[in-house]
Structure formats: C-alpha cells, structure tokens
Amino acid sequence: MKKKLLIMLISLGLLCLGGCNAQKQDSPTIAEVNGDKVIQSEFDQQYAMIKTNIEIQQGVALDEEKDKELIKNIKDKTFDDLIMRKLVLQETKKQGINISDQEIDSTLNYLKANKNQAGADGFNKFLQQIKLSEKDLRKEIETSLLYTKLEGKVAAGIKVSDADAQKYFNDNTENYQDPGGIQIYHILVDSEAKATEVMAKIKQGGDFAALAKEYSSDPGSKDKGGDVGFVNATTNFVPEFKQAALALQPGQLSPQPVKSQFGYHIIKAGDKKAAMQLPFEQVKIQLIQQMEQDQKDKAFNTYLEKLKSTATIKDMRS
C-alpha cells in the first residue's frame, strides 16, 4: 500500500517544488473550481516539478523550441492535475474524510527508510532534489492519502469471484505461462585479475556459494550462493551477461570471466526448466487482486470524471 501511495505522489504530480501551499497574494488567478481559486504560482510550481521529472527520466533538459509540443502537453497536464486536485480536496472535505498525523508519519517514515537505504543521507538529498521541505512533503503525503481513501470508499463494493477469475484465465491462458530457463549463479568482481583468481579457486574445487559470499559485490545474490534465478530470452539482464548465461549447459562454468558495465562476472549454470502453462490455482490470488484493482481504478476514474463534469470550472488563462 505504501509503495502505491509513493507512486501516486509522483504520477499525480503532487510533489510540488518550492512549497505548494505558499500562495503569493499577488499571483494571478488562472482558474476557479467550484469557487476555489487556482493561482499562477501553484501552476508554475507544479509545472516545474513535472518537467523536472521528465528531464531526469530522459537524461536531458527540454528545449523550449525543439520540444515545443511536449512542453505544451506538460502544461496541459499540469493544469488538469491542479483542477482534479481541487475537486478531490473538496469532495473528501464534503464526505468527512480525514488523515491523521500517524498515517502521514507512517508513509513519511517508509519514504525516509527507502531513501536512506539507497545511500547516506538519502532522504535529505531527495528533498534537495525536489526542492521541498519536509513540512511541505507531509502535506503532499496527506493529499495522496486522501486520494487513496476516497478511492477506497468509491470502490469498496468491488469484488471478483473465483468464477470470474477462472473465466478470464481461460480466455487469456497465453498470459499465464512460466517461460522456463536455466538457473544461473554468478560472482561479480571489479577486475579481470580478481575474476581470474576466483575462477582458479573454483576449478581447484572451491565451493562456488562460499566464494560468492566472500568475493561477490552483488548484494542481491552474494548471500544466496550467487543465485540470480532462472534466466531466459526475456530476462532483463545486460546482453553480455544474458548471452553468456544462456550458452551454458547445466553444471557448466563460463570458460572465462564475462565483462559488463557492472564488472566481471563468473557465471555458473544450474538446472534447466522447460516452459510450461501455469495452473489456475497457482495464479488465482494474484489474478483476483489484479482484476479487482483494475476494476477499482476504472470505477474511481469514472467517479473523478463525473466530479469534473458536474463541477463549475472556469479556465481563466489568457
């Protein structure tokens, strides 16, 4: 649930730069939503946030001329997001939906732990990146929680039966297949010399799992004997690693270290598993959850569109 809330903070455009609530008295009004004003400074902050997120994702700054169409789309999205935000805040107030400090603390602490795990002082660096104070972030978390609670109330009665899930499964069996593959283990080191040293120890009878724990720099696999799971043609690994892994037979060790952008890999193959159709019972719980979420999202979007269509909205942009 907390992961979904944090995704909403970004996808709904709620992480405003510079403090969304610091409205300047002299900022012109650009819209009214059922009498509530949307001012230019709110728009500017929201637009800057969305534009910055896109630039980070693309790894390049947007150009006002070359990216004119994209920039127009961002501005239109910004305006629409602000209108919907006003509508949701109005509706939750009308329905008496509130968020406690404890609920905000829970999500904020999850975010802090997540960002600090990524690196020293990660949370404060995150705040600096989005140019937001912790106080303002708390307000944005509150708004995101209001969205979630309103959706929960709107979609409370939505349930998917086993029979409906079975029918969907029967009509879409091709989407529920185990592609199979080959179990792969690796030891990742930072130099070819170190890789050659470790390979020599393996060939002399050294235990691969113990050597992975001692030498590997891959935190996700070193304590699991170097196990990275089953690898097949669709696995999202770097090409050099995947190509070398899929060339091995069960029990084989890569003839030489494999270089990638991450370092040097010593790769060992385990058992092969053939592709197979997954049985309904194995995927039923996940399928029901996904179907229910899809239906809830659809119901909530319909609800939001109805709020918008029945609202008095004045677009006062010049």
DAHULIN-V394894 format. One record per pair of residues at least 4 apart in sequence whose C-alpha atoms are under 7 Angstrom apart, sorted by sequence separation. I is the first residue (numbers start at 1). J is the second residue. D is the distance in whole Angstrom. If there is no record, write none. Layout:
i->(I & I)
j->(J & J)
d->(D & D)
This chain:
i->(1 & 2 & 3 & 4 & 5 & 6 & 7 & 8 & 9 & 10 & 16 & 32 & 33 & 38 & 39 & 40 & 41 & 42 & 43 & 44 & 45 & 46 & 47 & 48 & 49 & 50 & 51 & 52 & 53 & 54 & 55 & 56 & 63 & 64 & 67 & 68 & 69 & 70 & 71 & 72 & 73 & 74 & 75 & 76 & 77 & 78 & 79 & 80 & 81 & 82 & 83 & 84 & 85 & 86 & 87 & 88 & 89 & 90 & 91 & 92 & 93 & 99 & 100 & 101 & 102 & 103 & 104 & 105 & 106 & 107 & 108 & 109 & 110 & 111 & 112 & 113 & 114 & 116 & 118 & 121 & 122 & 123 & 124 & 125 & 126 & 127 & 128 & 132 & 133 & 134 & 135 & 136 & 137 & 138 & 139 & 140 & 141 & 142 & 143 & 144 & 145 & 146 & 147 & 148 & 149 & 150 & 151 & 152 & 160 & 161 & 162 & 163 & 164 & 165 & 166 & 167 & 168 & 169 & 191 & 192 & 193 & 194 & 195 & 196 & 197 & 198 & 199 & 200 & 201 & 202 & 207 & 208 & 209 & 210 & 211 & 212 & 218 & 221 & 222 & 231 & 237 & 238 & 239 & 240 & 241 & 242 & 243 & 244 & 248 & 259 & 260 & 278 & 280 & 283 & 284 & 285 & 286 & 287 & 288 & 289 & 290 & 291 & 292 & 293 & 294 & 295 & 296 & 297 & 298 & 299 & 300 & 301 & 302 & 303 & 304 & 305 & 306 & 307 & 9 & 10 & 32 & 55 & 62 & 92 & 116 & 127 & 132 & 160 & 189 & 201 & 202 & 221 & 237 & 259 & 9 & 31 & 32 & 55 & 116 & 127 & 189 & 202 & 216 & 221 & 258 & 259 & 31 & 55 & 115 & 116 & 221 & 257 & 258 & 29 & 30 & 31 & 115 & 257 & 258 & 29 & 30 & 213 & 257 & 29 & 30 & 212 & 213 & 28 & 29 & 112 & 27 & 28 & 213 & 254 & 27 & 212 & 254 & 27 & 212 & 232 & 253 & 254 & 210 & 253 & 209 & 252 & 253 & 24 & 208 & 209 & 241 & 251 & 252 & 23 & 251 & 241 & 250 & 251 & 240 & 249 & 250 & 248 & 250 & 20 & 245 & 250 & 51 & 20 & 187 & 189 & 18 & 189 & 17 & 47 & 188 & 189 & 16 & 17 & 187 & 188 & 16 & 188 & 17 & 47 & 17 & 46 & 13 & 16 & 15 & 104 & 43 & 43 & 13 & 104 & 104 & 187 & 186 & 185 & 186 & 185 & 99 & 184 & 185 & 184 & 184 & 183 & 184 & 99 & 183 & 184 & 182 & 183 & 181 & 182 & 33 & 181 & 182 & 181 & 180 & 33 & 92 & 92 & 88 & 184 & 195 & 13 & 12 & 195 & 195 & 191 & 192 & 190 & 191 & 189 & 190 & 188 & 189 & 188 & 189 & 188 & 187 & 188 & 186 & 187 & 186 & 187 & 186 & 185 & 186 & 185 & 184 & 185 & 184 & 183 & 184 & 182 & 183 & 182 & 183 & 182 & 183 & 182 & 181 & 182 & 181 & 180 & 181 & 180 & 180 & 179 & 178 & 179 & 178 & 177 & 178 & 177 & 178 & 176 & 177 & 176 & 2 & 169 & 17 & 18 & 19 & 17 & 18 & 17 & 19 & 165 & 165 & 15 & 14 & 160 & 160 & 160 & 159 & 158 & 9 & 8 & 158 & 5 & 5 & 155 & 155 & 155 & 154 & 151 & 87 & 34 & 33 & 34 & 33 & 34 & 33 & 32 & 33 & 32 & 31 & 32 & 31 & 30 & 31 & 30 & 31 & 30)
j->(5 & 6 & 7 & 8 & 9 & 10 & 11 & 12 & 13 & 14 & 20 & 36 & 37 & 42 & 43 & 44 & 45 & 46 & 47 & 48 & 49 & 50 & 51 & 52 & 53 & 54 & 55 & 56 & 57 & 58 & 59 & 60 & 67 & 68 & 71 & 72 & 73 & 74 & 75 & 76 & 77 & 78 & 79 & 80 & 81 & 82 & 83 & 84 & 85 & 86 & 87 & 88 & 89 & 90 & 91 & 92 & 93 & 94 & 95 & 96 & 97 & 103 & 104 & 105 & 106 & 107 & 108 & 109 & 110 & 111 & 112 & 113 & 114 & 115 & 116 & 117 & 118 & 120 & 122 & 125 & 126 & 127 & 128 & 129 & 130 & 131 & 132 & 136 & 137 & 138 & 139 & 140 & 141 & 142 & 143 & 144 & 145 & 146 & 147 & 148 & 149 & 150 & 151 & 152 & 153 & 154 & 155 & 156 & 164 & 165 & 166 & 167 & 168 & 169 & 170 & 171 & 172 & 173 & 195 & 196 & 197 & 198 & 199 & 200 & 201 & 202 & 203 & 204 & 205 & 206 & 211 & 212 & 213 & 214 & 215 & 216 & 222 & 225 & 226 & 235 & 241 & 242 & 243 & 244 & 245 & 246 & 247 & 248 & 252 & 263 & 264 & 282 & 284 & 287 & 288 & 289 & 290 & 291 & 292 & 293 & 294 & 295 & 296 & 297 & 298 & 299 & 300 & 301 & 302 & 303 & 304 & 305 & 306 & 307 & 308 & 309 & 310 & 311 & 14 & 15 & 37 & 60 & 67 & 97 & 121 & 132 & 137 & 165 & 194 & 206 & 207 & 226 & 242 & 264 & 15 & 37 & 38 & 61 & 122 & 133 & 195 & 208 & 222 & 227 & 264 & 265 & 38 & 62 & 122 & 123 & 228 & 264 & 265 & 37 & 38 & 39 & 123 & 265 & 266 & 38 & 39 & 222 & 266 & 39 & 40 & 222 & 223 & 39 & 40 & 123 & 39 & 40 & 225 & 266 & 40 & 225 & 267 & 41 & 226 & 246 & 267 & 268 & 225 & 268 & 225 & 268 & 269 & 41 & 225 & 226 & 258 & 268 & 269 & 41 & 269 & 260 & 269 & 270 & 260 & 269 & 270 & 269 & 271 & 42 & 267 & 272 & 74 & 45 & 212 & 215 & 45 & 216 & 45 & 75 & 216 & 217 & 45 & 46 & 216 & 217 & 46 & 218 & 48 & 78 & 49 & 78 & 46 & 49 & 49 & 138 & 78 & 79 & 50 & 141 & 142 & 226 & 226 & 226 & 227 & 227 & 142 & 227 & 228 & 228 & 229 & 229 & 230 & 146 & 230 & 231 & 230 & 231 & 230 & 231 & 83 & 231 & 232 & 232 & 232 & 86 & 146 & 150 & 147 & 245 & 257 & 81 & 81 & 264 & 266 & 263 & 264 & 263 & 264 & 263 & 264 & 263 & 264 & 264 & 265 & 265 & 265 & 266 & 265 & 266 & 266 & 267 & 267 & 267 & 268 & 268 & 268 & 269 & 269 & 269 & 270 & 269 & 270 & 270 & 271 & 271 & 272 & 272 & 272 & 273 & 273 & 273 & 274 & 274 & 275 & 275 & 275 & 276 & 276 & 276 & 277 & 277 & 278 & 277 & 278 & 278 & 107 & 280 & 130 & 131 & 132 & 131 & 132 & 132 & 136 & 287 & 288 & 140 & 140 & 288 & 291 & 292 & 292 & 292 & 144 & 144 & 296 & 144 & 145 & 296 & 299 & 300 & 300 & 300 & 307 & 311 & 311 & 312 & 312 & 313 & 313 & 313 & 314 & 314 & 314 & 315 & 315 & 315 & 316 & 316 & 317 & 317)
d->(6 & 6 & 6 & 6 & 6 & 7 & 6 & 5 & 6 & 6 & 6 & 5 & 6 & 7 & 7 & 6 & 6 & 6 & 6 & 6 & 6 & 6 & 6 & 6 & 6 & 6 & 6 & 6 & 6 & 6 & 6 & 7 & 5 & 5 & 6 & 6 & 6 & 6 & 6 & 6 & 6 & 6 & 6 & 6 & 6 & 6 & 6 & 6 & 6 & 6 & 6 & 6 & 6 & 6 & 6 & 6 & 6 & 6 & 6 & 6 & 6 & 7 & 7 & 6 & 6 & 7 & 6 & 6 & 6 & 6 & 6 & 6 & 6 & 6 & 6 & 6 & 7 & 6 & 6 & 6 & 6 & 6 & 6 & 6 & 6 & 6 & 7 & 6 & 6 & 6 & 7 & 6 & 6 & 6 & 6 & 6 & 6 & 6 & 6 & 6 & 6 & 6 & 6 & 6 & 6 & 6 & 6 & 5 & 6 & 6 & 6 & 6 & 6 & 6 & 6 & 6 & 6 & 6 & 6 & 6 & 6 & 6 & 6 & 6 & 7 & 6 & 6 & 6 & 7 & 4 & 6 & 6 & 6 & 6 & 6 & 5 & 6 & 7 & 5 & 6 & 7 & 6 & 6 & 6 & 6 & 6 & 6 & 7 & 6 & 6 & 6 & 7 & 6 & 6 & 6 & 6 & 6 & 6 & 6 & 6 & 6 & 6 & 6 & 6 & 6 & 6 & 6 & 6 & 6 & 6 & 6 & 6 & 6 & 6 & 6 & 6 & 6 & 6 & 5 & 6 & 5 & 5 & 6 & 5 & 6 & 5 & 7 & 7 & 7 & 5 & 6 & 5 & 6 & 5 & 6 & 6 & 6 & 5 & 4 & 6 & 6 & 6 & 6 & 5 & 5 & 6 & 5 & 6 & 5 & 5 & 6 & 6 & 5 & 6 & 6 & 7 & 5 & 5 & 7 & 6 & 5 & 5 & 5 & 4 & 6 & 5 & 5 & 6 & 6 & 5 & 6 & 6 & 7 & 6 & 6 & 6 & 5 & 6 & 6 & 7 & 6 & 6 & 7 & 4 & 4 & 6 & 7 & 7 & 7 & 6 & 7 & 7 & 6 & 7 & 5 & 7 & 5 & 5 & 6 & 6 & 5 & 6 & 5 & 6 & 7 & 7 & 7 & 7 & 5 & 7 & 7 & 6 & 5 & 6 & 5 & 6 & 6 & 7 & 5 & 5 & 5 & 6 & 7 & 6 & 6 & 6 & 7 & 6 & 7 & 7 & 7 & 7 & 6 & 6 & 6 & 6 & 5 & 5 & 7 & 4 & 6 & 6 & 6 & 6 & 6 & 5 & 6 & 7 & 4 & 7 & 5 & 6 & 5 & 5 & 7 & 5 & 7 & 5 & 7 & 7 & 7 & 7 & 7 & 7 & 6 & 7 & 7 & 6 & 7 & 7 & 6 & 5 & 6 & 6 & 6 & 6 & 5 & 6 & 7 & 5 & 6 & 7 & 6 & 5 & 5 & 7 & 4 & 6 & 6 & 5 & 6 & 6 & 5 & 6 & 6 & 7 & 5 & 6 & 5 & 6 & 6 & 4 & 6 & 6 & 5 & 5 & 7 & 5 & 4 & 4 & 5 & 7 & 5 & 6 & 6 & 4 & 6 & 7 & 5 & 6 & 6 & 7 & 6 & 6 & 6 & 5 & 6 & 6 & 6 & 7 & 6 & 6 & 6 & 6 & 7 & 6 & 6 & 7 & 6 & 6 & 7 & 6 & 7 & 5 & 6 & 7 & 6 & 6 & 7 & 6 & 7 & 5 & 6 & 6 & 5 & 6 & 7 & 5 & 5 & 7 & 5 & 6 & 5 & 5 & 7 & 5)
